[in-house]
Amino acid sequence: MKIVVAGAKASGKSTVSKLLAERLGLRCVEADEKISELFREWTGFECSCAEICRKVGEAEFRRLEAEAVEKLGEEDWCVVSLGGGSLMNPKSRRVLRGGALWLYLDGSADVLWGRVMGGGKIPAYLDGCEDPAKCFAERVEKIRDVLLCRADCVVEVDERTPEEVADAAVVEIEAELGSRSGAANTFGEVIKLTTFGESHGPMIGAVLDGVRPGVEISEEDIQKELDRRRPGRTKMATQRKEDDRVQIVSGVFEGRTTGCAIGMLIKNKDQKSGHYDDLKDVFRPGHADFTFWRKYGLRDHRGGGRSSGRETACRVAGGAVAKKLLAERGVTIRTCTLAVGKVKAERFSWEDAEANLLRCPDAKAAEQMEKEILDARSAGDSVGGVVQVQVDGLPAGLGDPVFAKLDARIAQAMFSLGSVKGLEFGSGFGSAAMLGSENNDAMSGMSFESNNAGGIFGGISNGEPVVARMAVKPTPSVSLEQRTCDTAGRDRTIEIKGRHDPCIVPRVLVVMESMMALVLLDAWEIQERIRPGWSE
């Protein structure tokens, strides 16, 4: 992957490129350094680009610049910082286009000229201009005309620090890469969520695209949902201390969505990567270590990288926006815990579910479930469970026949969570033992007398509550000794260190609600395009 950063003088290309390289784990390559290197090989003199331009004239400087671009075209897995003039040359554009992502730093001529004057160095190409400010403004506009329509990502630099520009650029780049890579990091058709970042990287984040302009949304709205998933809140969860403070960096202005991509960042603060040093060449049983290694030829051993459950915080951030939009349309999404380990809820009360951390609909069973989790933790082991998601207030008509059934979309969303190993709707697996006359939901007065279908017929919502239940596996990170092997194929035994959830169920509830919300909002927007006003 190569990211080409370009912009007019004083747009902050060099500084932003270095910050981007640091955030994305890439090398930073400066075009100016390559030009100076070529000039040194040619003349034996060490000069800056401005000095070279004054010594040899702009025409010869542009020839050197084009030669430098040729060499930069051979670079990969880096961030390339280019002067705005470099891409004015059509040949240079062709050289750098192949396989690269272009980021244009857009600034107004007045602001950029103010920065130039503040630095006290007038660009060499302005030597001899009667009105340098006017000439500079004309050049800025020429660069904008060429790059604005060709860039893959554009970030405004006026009134932003280099750090803020870099943060916004990360969001735009991840969104662009997500759209190129299809479903790997992006979910949805109209409402699209792209997530990025790793468990032990500097940050994780989400880009939510497709949300209409004018929707009231705040960081507080998103934070309320993130706090439900946040680690370290109870003794039943991992003791990793992350406050998971979300920062909206794009797509919201004065408290309302702009219609552009909503970028959200969450910085990692309590990584303890040293806990994983002994696992660098060893595969953890039950994790994606082996499969990632076989697929990519390498893996991030620090907490699993992209396969870590930490990524789900990004889904909650995007889902918070979707849930708010659905709530405004009368749709509510609730979850509860039906089982943990061998303990099952014997009664069902939403009031009970609201009154305990596990959201178990049976208050007595909730106490036993908590003990089941803490006993597993004390033994160095873990337990799984069964979770139910219920959607109320959803109109009939959402979803599409054949390959885009609503239940199929929900299944994809839930199975994209690493902890989910089974799913059923309505009577689910129980329907296999029922007669057709028992399983059918009889109708009366345009409503249904039962809900064995779980609110979906033929892949389309029928107006009844959508009810889905998921089997959640035990957390694979346990401190007991386990048999495995290493990258050389040698048999090994390991004891996993670090801070891990003895049961993922309490924290996965809000993640499932978020994924359900994203599916439903996406389906709603698709339906609006098929039949506007369908729900009225």
Secondary structure, DSSP 8 states (H G I E B T S, - for coil): -EEEEEESTTS-HHHHHHHHHHHHT-EEEEHHHHHHHHHHHHHS----HHHHHHHH-HHHHHHHHHHHHHHHTT--SEEEE--GGGGGSHHHHHHHHTTEEEEEEE--HHHHHHHHHHHT---GGGTT-SSHHHHHHHHHHHHHHHHTTT-SEEEE-TT--HHHHHHHHHHHHHHHHHHHSGGGTEE-SSSEEEEEE-TTSSEEEEEEE---TT-B--HHHHHHHHHHH-TTSSTTS--------EEEEESEETTEE-SS-EEEEEE-----GGGGGGGTTB--TTSSHHHHHHHHS----STTGGGSGGGHHHHHHHHHHHHHHHHHTT-EEEEEEEEETTEE-SS--HHHHHTSTT--S-HHHHHHHHHHHHHHHHTT----EEEEEEEES--TT-S-SGGG-HHHHHHHHHHTSTTEEEEEETTGGGGGGS-HHHHS--EETTEES--TTTTEETTEE-SS-EEEEEEE---S--SS-EEEEBTT--EEEE---S---S-SHHHHHHHHHHHHHHHHHHHHHHHHHHSTTTT-
